[in-house]
Amino acid sequence: MSKIKMGIIGAGGIAQDRHIPAYLQLTDSVTLEAVCDMNMETAHAVALKFGINKVYAEYKELLSEVDAVTICTPNKFHAEITIAALNAGVHVFCEKPMALNTKECEEMIEAAEQSGKVLAIGYHYRFMKDSRAAKKVIVANEIGKPIVARAQALRRRKVPGWGVFTNKDLQGGGSLIDWGCHFLDLSLWLLGNPKPVEVIGRSYNHLSKMANQVNQWGEINHETFEVDDHVTAYITFENGASMLFETSWAANIKDDIESVSISGLTGGIDLFPFELNQARHGILINSQANWISGEENPGLNQVRNFIETCLGKEELVVKPEEALQVSKIIDAIYLSSETGKSIKLA
Ligand SMILES: NC(=O)c1ccc[n+]([C@@H]2O[C@H](COP(=O)([O-])OP(=O)(O)OC[C@H]3O[C@@H](n4cnc5c(N)ncnc54)[C@H](O)[C@@H]3O)[C@@H](O)[C@H]2O)c1
């Protein structure tokens, strides 16, 4: 197979802004064969805008037309569509989070194993230049064994007021499952994907539940707001490592923060931007990157890796078993917050 016939399922924001434009750059290895959206108006508009010939309202009808699909529906449908596609012998790129919960993720992995097809999850932060550089120097043992991760994904007042981001039924949660998941995934990857063993977490939404809040990203209805807008957690791992984690769409802080920092036994990494911190020759040295090779477009890099994996030319970077660990931690944070207890992971 020289070119992968791609079907897009869910033709909203991320499909139009990130995935379709990325596939349109990979003309040697992909053809955009079909688009599906339960809203036929959207499906037709997107087909017209990007020159896609086949249009569907029902994803099951699209599966026989393609070699691979990219799933960009709300989180609630990730598992159902992924499993149906894999069972039909179709490779799957599924947007993050992998699914609503651990059980769904496990069912997706089982379907992937049975079908022998590729299942990739859209944790594109791993494909950013700074992240790739950090992984490279950690693998090269520049910081020794990674032992402590600190991850913060904090927005001062940017609750996404459009689409379905604050719909608990469709998305499964708020700031944690939507945005914090990227920082959990990135931190786990940089730590070497150790097995999480215990999680303590707290989730809040007091701020968004109050009337007349200042919000930079559109209107939110405080009366129907039912997802988290601020989450904290402490996670420990089987190999002795631990992580301090915080995410928020609406925090009373000075400014937005996106940072991951990994302390190893002999050095440390800070993101974003990339910095390598070491003690050498009796000197505390902080090294910034002057130039990092490769393209910065993480959306393009992630689907290129998916396509090359489907073609048997590359190894998948975001493995579904790793994305499952992110969902396990998310489930445990929500459960810990609900019960007030620390959660032991089997
Ligand atoms: N990686 C990232 O940083 C990132 C950013 C934004 C969104 N996302 C993820 O992408 C997914 C979609 O988000 P979005 O912002 O594009 O949402 P959106 O609401 O803009 O688009 C979703 C589209 O899916 C369609 N749809 C819903 N159910 C469907 C079904 N069963 N079959 C076919 N079509 C269906 C809707 O009509 C809509 O057009 C979510 O899982 C979200 O978490 C990821």
The ligand as an ORCA input file, in Angstrom:
! r2SCAN-3c Opt
* xyz 0 1
  N      -5.120     17.665     20.821
  C      -5.677     18.813     21.177
  O      -5.008     19.693     21.672
  C      -7.156     19.004     20.971
  C      -7.684     20.282     20.796
  C      -9.068     20.420     20.603
  C      -9.875     19.286     20.612
  N      -9.318     18.054     20.800
  C     -10.164     16.847     20.854
  O     -10.789     16.655     19.589
  C     -12.116     16.175     19.762
  C     -13.083     17.103     19.031
  O     -12.925     18.404     19.521
  P     -13.357     19.680     18.643
  O     -12.853     20.865     19.380
  O     -12.968     19.495     17.239
  O     -14.946     19.596     18.804
  P     -16.078     20.211     17.855
  O     -17.302     20.271     18.686
  O     -15.571     21.452     17.199
  O     -16.262     19.115     16.707
  C     -16.778     17.835     16.936
  C     -17.557     17.417     15.702
  O     -17.949     16.050     15.857
  C     -19.290     15.907     15.343
  N     -19.826     14.682     15.963
  C     -20.280     14.531     17.230
  N     -20.642     13.239     17.421
  C     -20.395     12.578     16.276
  C     -20.589     11.235     15.844
  N     -21.036     10.308     16.695
  N     -20.283     10.911     14.570
  C     -19.824     11.842     13.703
  N     -19.630     13.144     14.049
  C     -19.903     13.502     15.317
  C     -19.975     17.201     15.727
  O     -21.105     17.437     14.924
  C     -18.875     18.227     15.503
  O     -18.890     18.765     14.199
  C     -12.340     16.071     21.284
  O     -12.083     14.750     21.694
  C     -11.286     16.995     21.867
  O     -10.831     16.594     23.154
  C      -7.982     17.910     20.954
*
